[in-house]
Amino acid sequence: MIKTFFALLAGVLLVGCAASTTQGLVDEQNWYGLGEQDGQRGLPQRSLRDLRTLAAEAGETINANYLDYEQGYIQGIDAYCDPKHAYQLGLDGNPYMGVCESRPGSQRFRMEWQRGYNDFQSQANGLFY
């Protein structure tokens, strides 16, 4: 019971940290860091309009630097799209949003992710041996 409580508490704290990290990076005007974070999470690349919206929501006169964001995103997506990590991403139940399709090794990445995701679904259905 206590272990379950602490596991749930840790999960809630991690979700809170993930949400505040994006806003923290915007507040710090760390557009490179935001791009890198988005790429490492396998998220689609944000548009300049998206960045301007985030900056406006910060309530300050923050200028979005798309070039920095894009450079960070490339760095992050390079790490995310490494086929060596694809199986674990799928096994953890993470969705794949097709962000690696134009990159070298994309077919291998997709196949490894799918293999991991199939195992994840089998575990969820109690069919994993």
DSSP file (Angstrom, degrees, kcal/mol; ACC not computed):
  #  RESIDUE AA STRUCTURE BP1 BP2  ACC     N-H-->O    O-->H-N    N-H-->O    O-->H-N    TCO  KAPPA ALPHA  PHI   PSI    X-CA   Y-CA   Z-CA
    1    1 A M     >        0   0    0      0, 0.0     4,-2.1     0, 0.0     5,-0.1   0.000 360.0 360.0 360.0 -47.4    0.0    0.0    0.0
    2    2 A I  H  >  +     0   0    0      2,-0.2     4,-2.5     1,-0.2     5,-0.2   0.896 360.0  52.4 -66.9 -40.0    2.7    2.5    1.0
    3    3 A K  H  > S+     0   0    0      1,-0.2     4,-2.2     2,-0.2    -1,-0.2   0.907 109.2  50.1 -61.6 -41.1    4.8    1.5   -2.1
    4    4 A T  H  > S+     0   0    0      2,-0.2     4,-2.5     1,-0.2    -2,-0.2   0.913 109.5  51.5 -62.9 -43.2    1.8    2.1   -4.3
    5    5 A F  H  X S+     0   0    0     -4,-2.1     4,-2.6     1,-0.2    -2,-0.2   0.937 111.9  45.4 -59.4 -48.3    1.3    5.5   -2.7
    6    6 A F  H  X S+     0   0    0     -4,-2.5     4,-2.4     1,-0.2    -1,-0.2   0.850 111.2  53.2 -67.6 -33.7    4.9    6.6   -3.3
    7    7 A A  H  X S+     0   0    0     -4,-2.2     4,-2.0    -5,-0.2    -1,-0.2   0.922 112.0  45.4 -64.9 -43.5    4.9    5.3   -6.8
    8    8 A L  H  X S+     0   0    0     -4,-2.5     4,-2.4     2,-0.2    -2,-0.2   0.905 112.3  51.4 -65.6 -41.5    1.7    7.4   -7.6
    9    9 A L  H  X S+     0   0    0     -4,-2.6     4,-2.4     1,-0.2    -2,-0.2   0.916 109.5  49.8 -61.4 -44.1    3.2   10.4   -5.8
   10   10 A A  H  X S+     0   0    0     -4,-2.4     4,-2.3     1,-0.2    -1,-0.2   0.898 110.2  51.3 -61.9 -40.8    6.4   10.1   -7.9
   11   11 A G  H  X S+     0   0    0     -4,-2.0     4,-2.1     2,-0.2    -2,-0.2   0.911 109.9  48.7 -63.1 -43.1    4.3    9.9  -11.1
   12   12 A V  H  X S+     0   0    0     -4,-2.4     4,-2.2     1,-0.2    -2,-0.2   0.910 111.6  49.8 -63.5 -42.4    2.3   13.0  -10.2
   13   13 A L  H  X S+     0   0    0     -4,-2.4     4,-2.3     1,-0.2    -1,-0.2   0.891 109.6  51.1 -64.5 -39.4    5.5   14.9   -9.4
   14   14 A L  H  X S+     0   0    0     -4,-2.3     4,-2.3     2,-0.2    -1,-0.2   0.905 109.7  49.4 -65.3 -41.0    7.1   13.9  -12.7
   15   15 A V  H  X S+     0   0    0     -4,-2.1     4,-2.0     1,-0.2    -2,-0.2   0.919 111.6  49.8 -63.4 -42.8    4.1   15.0  -14.7
   16   16 A G  H  X S+     0   0    0     -4,-2.2     4,-2.2     1,-0.2    -2,-0.2   0.894 110.8  49.5 -61.8 -40.6    4.2   18.3  -12.9
   17   17 A C  H  X S+     0   0    0     -4,-2.3     4,-2.1     2,-0.2    -1,-0.2   0.891 108.5  52.9 -66.0 -40.0    7.8   18.7  -13.6
   18   18 A A  H  X S+     0   0    0     -4,-2.3     4,-1.2     1,-0.2    -2,-0.2   0.913 111.7  45.6 -63.0 -42.4    7.4   18.0  -17.3
   19   19 A A  H  X S+     0   0    0     -4,-2.0     4,-1.2     1,-0.2    -1,-0.2   0.909 115.2  46.2 -68.3 -41.5    4.7   20.6  -17.7
   20   20 A S  H  X S+     0   0    0     -4,-2.2     4,-2.8     1,-0.2    -1,-0.2   0.774 102.5  65.9 -74.6 -24.5    6.6   23.2  -15.8
   21   21 A T  H  X S+     0   0    0     -4,-2.1     4,-2.6     2,-0.2    -1,-0.2   0.926 100.4  49.5 -62.3 -44.6    9.8   22.5  -17.7
   22   22 A T  H  X S+     0   0    0     -4,-1.2     4,-2.0     1,-0.2    -1,-0.2   0.949 115.1  43.4 -59.2 -49.6    8.4   23.8  -20.9
   23   23 A Q  H  X S+     0   0    0     -4,-1.2     4,-3.0     1,-0.2    -1,-0.2   0.884 112.2  54.2 -65.2 -37.4    7.1   27.0  -19.3
   24   24 A G  H  X S+     0   0    0     -4,-2.8     4,-2.0     2,-0.2    -1,-0.2   0.904 107.8  49.4 -62.3 -41.2   10.4   27.4  -17.5
   25   25 A L  H  <>S+     0   0    0     -4,-2.6     5,-3.1     2,-0.2     4,-0.3   0.886 112.5  48.1 -65.0 -38.6   12.4   27.1  -20.7
   26   26 A V  H ><5S+     0   0    0     -4,-2.0     3,-1.5     3,-0.2    -2,-0.2   0.938 110.4  51.1 -66.0 -46.6   10.1   29.7  -22.3
   27   27 A D  H 3<5S+     0   0    0     -4,-3.0    -2,-0.2     1,-0.3    -1,-0.2   0.864 112.8  46.2 -58.3 -36.3   10.4   32.0  -19.3
   28   28 A E  T 3<5S-     0   0    0     -4,-2.0    -1,-0.3    -5,-0.2    -2,-0.2   0.488 110.9-125.3 -82.2  -3.7   14.2   31.7  -19.5
   29   29 A Q  T < 5 +     0   0    0     -3,-1.5     2,-1.3    -4,-0.3     3,-0.2   0.847  57.4 153.2  57.0  37.1   14.0   32.3  -23.3
   30   30 A N     >< +     0   0    0     -5,-3.1     4,-2.0     1,-0.2    -1,-0.2  -0.636   5.7 160.2 -94.6  75.2   15.9   29.0  -23.7
   31   31 A W  H  > S+     0   0    0     -2,-1.3     4,-2.4     1,-0.2    -1,-0.2   0.848  72.0  55.3 -69.8 -34.8   14.5   28.2  -27.2
   32   32 A Y  H  > S+     0   0    0     -3,-0.2     4,-2.7     2,-0.2    -1,-0.2   0.945 109.2  48.0 -60.4 -47.6   17.4   25.8  -27.9
   33   33 A G  H  > S+     0   0    0      1,-0.2     4,-2.5     2,-0.2    -2,-0.2   0.873 110.6  51.2 -61.6 -39.2   16.5   23.9  -24.8
   34   34 A L  H  X S+     0   0    0     -4,-2.0     4,-2.5     2,-0.2    -1,-0.2   0.922 111.7  47.3 -64.7 -43.8   12.8   23.8  -25.6
   35   35 A G  H  X S+     0   0    0     -4,-2.4     4,-2.5     2,-0.2    -2,-0.2   0.913 112.4  49.3 -63.0 -42.9   13.6   22.4  -29.1
   36   36 A E  H  X S+     0   0    0     -4,-2.7     4,-2.7     2,-0.2    -2,-0.2   0.917 111.6  49.5 -62.7 -43.3   16.0   19.8  -27.7
   37   37 A Q  H  X S+     0   0    0     -4,-2.5     4,-1.4     2,-0.2    -2,-0.2   0.922 111.1  49.1 -62.0 -45.3   13.4   18.7  -25.1
   38   38 A D  H  <>S+     0   0    0     -4,-2.5     5,-2.4     1,-0.2     4,-0.4   0.926 113.1  47.6 -60.6 -44.5   10.7   18.4  -27.8
   39   39 A G  H ><5S+     0   0    0     -4,-2.5     3,-1.5     1,-0.2    -2,-0.2   0.915 109.3  52.3 -63.0 -44.0   12.9   16.4  -30.0
   40   40 A Q  H 3<5S+     0   0    0     -4,-2.7    -1,-0.2     1,-0.3    -2,-0.2   0.766 109.3  51.3 -65.0 -24.8   14.0   14.1  -27.2
   41   41 A R  T 3<5S-     0   0    0     -4,-1.4    -1,-0.3    -3,-0.2    -2,-0.2   0.478 114.2-117.9 -89.3  -3.4   10.4   13.4  -26.4
   42   42 A G  T < 5 +     0   0    0     -3,-1.5    55,-0.4    -4,-0.4    57,-0.3   0.769  61.0 153.0  73.7  24.9    9.6   12.6  -30.0
   43   43 A L      < -     0   0    0     -5,-2.4    -1,-0.2    -6,-0.2     3,-0.1  -0.561  52.5 -97.6 -84.9 151.3    7.1   15.4  -30.4
   44   44 A P        -     0   0    0      0, 0.0     2,-0.1     0, 0.0    -1,-0.1  -0.349  51.7 -91.7 -62.3 149.8    6.4   17.1  -33.7
   45   45 A Q        -     0   0    0      1,-0.1     2,-0.1    -3,-0.1    25,-0.0  -0.414  42.9-123.2 -66.3 135.0    8.4   20.2  -34.3
   46   46 A R        -     0   0    0     -2,-0.1     2,-0.1    -3,-0.1    -1,-0.1  -0.415  21.6-123.7 -76.1 154.1    6.6   23.4  -33.2
   47   47 A S     >  -     0   0    0     -2,-0.1     4,-2.1     1,-0.1     5,-0.2  -0.458  26.3-106.1 -89.1 168.1    5.9   26.2  -35.6
   48   48 A L  H  > S+     0   0    0      1,-0.2     4,-2.5     2,-0.2     5,-0.2   0.881 124.1  56.0 -60.4 -37.6    7.0   29.8  -35.2
   49   49 A R  H  > S+     0   0    0      1,-0.2     4,-2.3     2,-0.2    -1,-0.2   0.910 105.2  51.6 -60.8 -42.4    3.3   30.6  -34.4
   50   50 A D  H  > S+     0   0    0      1,-0.2     4,-2.3     2,-0.2    -2,-0.2   0.918 110.7  47.9 -59.7 -43.9    3.4   28.0  -31.6
   51   51 A L  H  X S+     0   0    0     -4,-2.1     4,-2.4     1,-0.2    -2,-0.2   0.902 110.4  51.0 -66.1 -40.3    6.5   29.5  -30.1
   52   52 A R  H  X S+     0   0    0     -4,-2.5     4,-2.6     2,-0.2    -1,-0.2   0.885 109.1  51.9 -64.0 -37.5    5.0   33.0  -30.3
   53   53 A T  H  X S+     0   0    0     -4,-2.3     4,-2.3     2,-0.2    -2,-0.2   0.930 109.9  48.6 -63.6 -45.1    1.9   31.7  -28.5
   54   54 A L  H  X S+     0   0    0     -4,-2.3     4,-0.9     1,-0.2    -2,-0.2   0.908 112.2  49.5 -59.7 -41.9    4.0   30.2  -25.7
   55   55 A A  H ><>S+     0   0    0     -4,-2.4     5,-0.8     1,-0.2     3,-0.6   0.911 110.8  49.2 -64.5 -42.2    5.9   33.5  -25.4
   56   56 A A  H ><5S+     0   0    0     -4,-2.6     3,-1.5     1,-0.2    -1,-0.2   0.877 107.0  55.9 -64.7 -37.5    2.7   35.5  -25.2
   57   57 A E  H 3<5S+     0   0    0     -4,-2.3    -1,-0.2     1,-0.3    -2,-0.2   0.721  93.3  70.0 -67.4 -20.5    1.3   33.1  -22.6
   58   58 A A  T <<5S-     0   0    0     -4,-0.9    -1,-0.3    -3,-0.6    -2,-0.2   0.673 104.7-131.4 -70.9 -15.1    4.4   33.9  -20.5
   59   59 A G  T < 5S+     0   0    0     -3,-1.5     2,-0.3    -4,-0.3    -3,-0.1   0.659  71.9  94.0  77.3  15.9    2.9   37.3  -20.0
   60   60 A E  S   <S-     0   0    0     -5,-0.8     2,-1.7     2,-0.1    -1,-0.3  -0.792  91.7 -92.9-129.5 172.6    6.1   39.2  -20.9
   61   61 A T        +     0   0    0     -2,-0.3     2,-0.5    -3,-0.1    -5,-0.1  -0.634  62.8 159.6 -89.0  80.8    7.6   40.7  -24.0
   62   62 A I        -     0   0    0     -2,-1.7     2,-0.5    -7,-0.2    -4,-0.1  -0.893  32.3-144.7-106.0 130.2    9.5   37.6  -25.0
   63   63 A N        -     0   0    0     -2,-0.5     2,-0.3    -8,-0.1   -11,-0.0  -0.834  16.9-129.7 -95.9 128.2   10.7   37.1  -28.5
   64   64 A A        -     0   0    0     -2,-0.5     2,-0.8   -16,-0.1   -12,-0.1  -0.600  12.6-152.3 -76.3 131.6   10.6   33.6  -29.9
   65   65 A N     >  -     0   0    0     -2,-0.3     4,-2.0     1,-0.2     5,-0.1  -0.852  14.8-179.7-107.1  96.6   13.9   32.6  -31.5
   66   66 A Y  H  > S+     0   0    0     -2,-0.8     4,-3.0     1,-0.2     5,-0.2   0.848  77.6  57.9 -69.0 -34.3   12.9   29.9  -34.1
   67   67 A L  H  > S+     0   0    0      2,-0.2     4,-2.2     1,-0.2    -1,-0.2   0.929 109.0  45.4 -62.6 -44.4   16.5   29.3  -35.3
   68   68 A D  H  > S+     0   0    0      2,-0.2     4,-2.3     1,-0.2    -1,-0.2   0.926 113.6  50.4 -62.5 -44.0   17.6   28.4  -31.8
   69   69 A Y  H  X S+     0   0    0     -4,-2.0     4,-2.7     1,-0.2    -2,-0.2   0.934 110.6  49.4 -58.4 -46.9   14.6   26.2  -31.3
   70   70 A E  H  X S+     0   0    0     -4,-3.0     4,-2.3     1,-0.2    -1,-0.2   0.893 109.9  50.3 -62.9 -41.2   15.2   24.4  -34.6
   71   71 A Q  H  X S+     0   0    0     -4,-2.2     4,-1.8     1,-0.2    -1,-0.2   0.910 113.1  46.5 -63.9 -41.5   18.8   23.8  -33.8
   72   72 A G  H  X S+     0   0    0     -4,-2.3     4,-2.6     2,-0.2    -2,-0.2   0.890 110.1  54.0 -65.0 -39.7   17.9   22.3  -30.5
   73   73 A Y  H  X S+     0   0    0     -4,-2.7     4,-3.2     1,-0.2     5,-0.3   0.916 106.5  51.2 -62.3 -43.4   15.1   20.2  -32.0
   74   74 A I  H  X S+     0   0    0     -4,-2.3     4,-1.9     1,-0.2    -1,-0.2   0.917 111.1  48.7 -60.0 -43.5   17.5   18.7  -34.5
   75   75 A Q  H  X S+     0   0    0     -4,-1.8     4,-1.3     1,-0.2    -2,-0.2   0.931 115.3  44.2 -61.3 -45.8   19.9   17.8  -31.7
   76   76 A G  H  X S+     0   0    0     -4,-2.6     4,-2.3     1,-0.2    -2,-0.2   0.893 112.3  50.0 -68.1 -41.0   17.0   16.2  -29.7
   77   77 A I  H  X S+     0   0    0     -4,-3.2     4,-2.7     1,-0.2    -1,-0.2   0.829 104.5  59.7 -71.0 -30.5   15.4   14.4  -32.6
   78   78 A D  H  < S+     0   0    0     -4,-1.9    -1,-0.2    -5,-0.3    -2,-0.2   0.913 110.0  43.1 -60.4 -41.2   18.8   12.9  -33.5
   79   79 A A  H >< S+     0   0    0     -4,-1.3     3,-1.1     1,-0.2    -2,-0.2   0.919 115.4  48.6 -69.6 -43.5   18.9   11.3  -30.0
   80   80 A Y  H 3< S+     0   0    0     -4,-2.3    -2,-0.2     1,-0.2    -1,-0.2   0.898 106.8  55.5 -63.8 -41.8   15.2   10.2  -30.1
   81   81 A C  T 3< S+     0   0    0     -4,-2.7    -1,-0.2    -5,-0.1    -2,-0.2   0.308  72.2 124.9 -81.6  10.2   15.4    8.6  -33.5
   82   82 A D    X>  -     0   0    0     -3,-1.1     3,-2.3     1,-0.2     4,-0.5  -0.603  59.8-143.3 -69.1 117.0   18.3    6.3  -32.6
   83   83 A P  H >> S+     0   0    0      0, 0.0     3,-0.6     0, 0.0     4,-0.6   0.722  94.4  72.4 -57.6 -20.9   17.0    2.8  -33.5
   84   84 A K  H 34 S+     0   0    0      1,-0.2     4,-0.2     2,-0.1    -3,-0.1   0.747 103.8  39.9 -65.8 -21.6   18.8    1.4  -30.4
   85   85 A H  H <> S+     0   0    0     -3,-2.3     4,-1.9    -6,-0.1    -1,-0.2   0.512  92.2  88.8-102.1  -7.3   16.2    3.1  -28.2
   86   86 A A  H <X S+     0   0    0     -3,-0.6     4,-2.2    -4,-0.5     5,-0.2   0.885  83.4  53.4 -64.3 -42.1   13.1    2.4  -30.3
   87   87 A Y  H  X S+     0   0    0     -4,-0.6     4,-2.8     1,-0.2    -1,-0.2   0.933 110.1  47.9 -59.2 -46.0   12.2   -1.0  -28.8
   88   88 A Q  H  > S+     0   0    0     -4,-0.2     4,-2.1     1,-0.2     6,-0.2   0.877 108.1  55.3 -64.9 -37.2   12.2    0.4  -25.2
   89   89 A L  H  <>S+     0   0    0     -4,-1.9     5,-2.2     2,-0.2    -1,-0.2   0.935 113.0  42.3 -59.4 -45.2   10.1    3.4  -26.3
   90   90 A G  H ><5S+     0   0    0     -4,-2.2     3,-1.7     1,-0.2    -2,-0.2   0.910 111.8  53.8 -66.6 -42.6    7.5    1.0  -27.6
   91   91 A L  H 3<5S+     0   0    0     -4,-2.8    -1,-0.2     1,-0.3    -2,-0.2   0.815 104.9  55.6 -62.9 -30.9    7.8   -1.3  -24.7
   92   92 A D  T 3<5S-     0   0    0     -4,-2.1    -1,-0.3    -5,-0.2    -2,-0.2   0.513 119.7-112.4 -78.5  -4.4    7.1    1.6  -22.3
   93   93 A G  T < 5 +     0   0    0     -3,-1.7    -3,-0.2     1,-0.3    -2,-0.1   0.618  62.0 156.5  84.5  12.7    3.9    2.3  -24.2
   94   94 A N      < -     0   0    0     -5,-2.2    -1,-0.3    -6,-0.2     2,-0.1  -0.541  41.9-122.6 -73.6 133.9    5.1    5.6  -25.7
   95   95 A P        -     0   0    0      0, 0.0     2,-0.5     0, 0.0    -1,-0.1  -0.417  15.8-134.9 -72.2 152.7    3.3    6.6  -28.9
   96   96 A Y        -     0   0    0     -2,-0.1   -53,-0.1     1,-0.1   -54,-0.1  -0.954  14.3-168.7-109.4 123.7    5.3    7.1  -32.1
   97   97 A M        -     0   0    0     -2,-0.5    -1,-0.1   -55,-0.4   -55,-0.0   0.173  46.6-105.4-101.4  16.5    4.3   10.3  -33.9
   98   98 A G  S >  S+     0   0    0      1,-0.1     3,-1.1   -54,-0.0     4,-0.2   0.675  75.1 137.7  75.6  17.3    6.2    9.6  -37.1
   99   99 A V  T 3   +     0   0    0    -57,-0.3     3,-0.3     1,-0.2    -1,-0.1   0.618  67.6  54.2 -74.7 -10.9    8.9   12.2  -36.4
  100  100 A C  T >  S+     0   0    0      1,-0.2     3,-2.0     6,-0.1    -1,-0.2   0.415  74.7 104.1 -99.8   1.0   11.7    9.9  -37.6
  101  101 A E  T <  S+     0   0    0     -3,-1.1    -1,-0.2     1,-0.3     5,-0.1   0.784  82.2  45.0 -59.7 -31.8   10.3    9.2  -41.1
  102  102 A S  T 3  S+     0   0    0     -3,-0.3    -1,-0.3    -4,-0.2    -2,-0.1   0.331  99.6  91.9 -94.4   9.2   12.7   11.5  -43.0
  103  103 A R  S X  S-     0   0    0     -3,-2.0     3,-1.5     1,-0.1    -3,-0.0  -0.689  88.0 -92.5-104.9 154.8   15.8   10.4  -41.1
  104  104 A P  T 3  S+     0   0    0      0, 0.0    -1,-0.1     0, 0.0    -2,-0.1  -0.376 113.4  23.9 -60.2 140.6   18.3    7.6  -41.9
  105  105 A G  T 3> S+     0   0    0     -4,-0.1     4,-2.6   -23,-0.1     5,-0.2   0.607  80.0 135.3  80.6  12.1   17.3    4.4  -40.2
  106  106 A S  H <>  +     0   0    0     -3,-1.5     4,-2.7     1,-0.2     5,-0.2   0.877  69.1  51.9 -63.9 -37.6   13.7    5.3  -40.0
  107  107 A Q  H  > S+     0   0    0      2,-0.2     4,-2.4     1,-0.2    -1,-0.2   0.928 112.0  46.0 -65.3 -43.3   12.4    1.9  -41.2
  108  108 A R  H  > S+     0   0    0      2,-0.2     4,-2.6     1,-0.2     5,-0.2   0.916 112.5  51.6 -64.0 -42.4   14.5    0.1  -38.5
  109  109 A F  H  X S+     0   0    0     -4,-2.6     4,-2.8     1,-0.2     5,-0.2   0.950 111.3  46.8 -57.7 -50.0   13.4    2.6  -35.9
  110  110 A R  H  X S+     0   0    0     -4,-2.7     4,-2.6     1,-0.2    -1,-0.2   0.893 112.9  49.3 -61.3 -42.0    9.7    2.0  -36.8
  111  111 A M  H  X S+     0   0    0     -4,-2.4     4,-2.3     2,-0.2    -1,-0.2   0.917 113.4  45.8 -65.3 -43.2   10.1   -1.7  -36.8
  112  112 A E  H  X S+     0   0    0     -4,-2.6     4,-2.3     2,-0.2    -2,-0.2   0.909 113.7  49.2 -66.8 -41.6   11.9   -1.8  -33.4
  113  113 A W  H  X S+     0   0    0     -4,-2.8     4,-2.9    -5,-0.2     5,-0.2   0.938 111.4  49.6 -61.2 -45.4    9.3    0.6  -31.9
  114  114 A Q  H  X S+     0   0    0     -4,-2.6     4,-2.7     1,-0.2    -2,-0.2   0.896 109.1  52.1 -62.0 -40.6    6.4   -1.6  -33.3
  115  115 A R  H  X S+     0   0    0     -4,-2.3     4,-1.8     1,-0.2    -1,-0.2   0.929 113.4  44.2 -60.7 -45.3    8.0   -4.7  -31.8
  116  116 A G  H  X S+     0   0    0     -4,-2.3     4,-2.3     2,-0.2    -2,-0.2   0.893 113.0  50.9 -65.6 -40.2    8.3   -3.1  -28.4
  117  117 A Y  H  X S+     0   0    0     -4,-2.9     4,-2.5     2,-0.2    -2,-0.2   0.882 107.7  53.0 -67.5 -37.3    4.8   -1.6  -28.6
  118  118 A N  H  X S+     0   0    0     -4,-2.7     4,-2.3     2,-0.2    -1,-0.2   0.913 110.1  48.2 -62.0 -41.7    3.4   -5.1  -29.5
  119  119 A D  H  X S+     0   0    0     -4,-1.8     4,-2.3     2,-0.2    -2,-0.2   0.890 109.8  53.4 -64.8 -38.5    5.1   -6.5  -26.4
  120  120 A F  H  X S+     0   0    0     -4,-2.3     4,-2.3     2,-0.2    -2,-0.2   0.928 110.3  46.5 -59.8 -46.1    3.6   -3.6  -24.4
  121  121 A Q  H  X S+     0   0    0     -4,-2.5     4,-1.9     1,-0.2    -2,-0.2   0.880 110.3  53.3 -66.2 -37.4    0.1   -4.4  -25.6
  122  122 A S  H  <>S+     0   0    0     -4,-2.3     5,-3.2     2,-0.2     6,-0.9   0.910 109.7  48.4 -63.1 -41.3    0.6   -8.1  -24.9
  123  123 A Q  H ><5S+     0   0    0     -4,-2.3     3,-1.3     4,-0.2    -2,-0.2   0.918 110.2  51.7 -62.8 -43.4    1.7   -7.3  -21.4
  124  124 A A  H 3<5S+     0   0    0     -4,-2.3    -1,-0.2     1,-0.3    -2,-0.2   0.829 112.2  46.2 -64.2 -31.7   -1.4   -5.0  -20.9
  125  125 A N  T 3<5S-     0   0    0     -4,-1.9    -1,-0.3    -5,-0.2    -2,-0.2   0.405 115.8-115.2 -91.1   2.2   -3.6   -7.8  -22.1
  126  126 A G  T < 5S+     0   0    0     -3,-1.3    -3,-0.2    -4,-0.3    -2,-0.1   0.712  87.2 112.7  74.4  20.4   -1.9  -10.4  -19.9
  127  127 A L      < +     0   0    0     -5,-3.2     2,-0.3    -6,-0.2    -4,-0.2   0.454  39.1 111.5-103.8  -2.1   -0.6  -12.4  -22.9
  128  128 A F              0   0    0     -6,-0.9    -9,-0.0     1,-0.1    -8,-0.0  -0.577 360.0 360.0 -78.3 130.6    3.1  -11.7  -22.5
  129  129 A Y              0   0    0     -2,-0.3    -1,-0.1     0, 0.0    -6,-0.0   0.410 360.0 360.0-102.4 360.0    5.0  -14.8  -21.5
